[in-house]
């Protein structure tokens, strides 16, 4: 389920980007696709359709984002133990008692 949500989230994100780029704001991508006065969407243009689509995709984006965040709470990345930590935990070796020298080295 988590993987399916991630895939849907990626698709919704790409569609949201494309829909935003297609909206006419002073020409924009709408004019690049021959959006003079003629349009497939009728006389009023694509703006109402694109605006409604943007709102729906944005709502889906937010809902899916919160769902993924909620589902990821249980999927915390667990720190893997190194070989030395495993040996210490098993009791094969003892941890060092002091990591650093008591006195700093004073060079020549």
C-alpha positions, 0 to 999 in steps of 0.5 A: 500500500505504501508503494502504491501511494508513493507511485500515485503521489509521483503521478499527481505531482507530475500532473500538477506541475503540467497543469500549472504550466499550461495555465495562461498567465500572460501567455505562458505555455497556453500561447506556446501551444497555439492558444490564441483565441481558438481553444478545444475547451470552448470560447471561454478558454481552458482557464476554468477547467485548468483551475478546477483541475489544479484545485483537485490535484492540489487537494489530492497532493495534500491528502496523499502527502499526509497519508504517506507521512502518517504511514511512514511513522512506523517505518523509521530507519533503524540504525544498523550495528557495525561489526564492532558493536555486534561483538561488544553486544555479544560479549566477545570483546570489551569496549575501551574504557577511555577513547582519548588520552588524558593529557593532550600531546604537546609537540616539540 
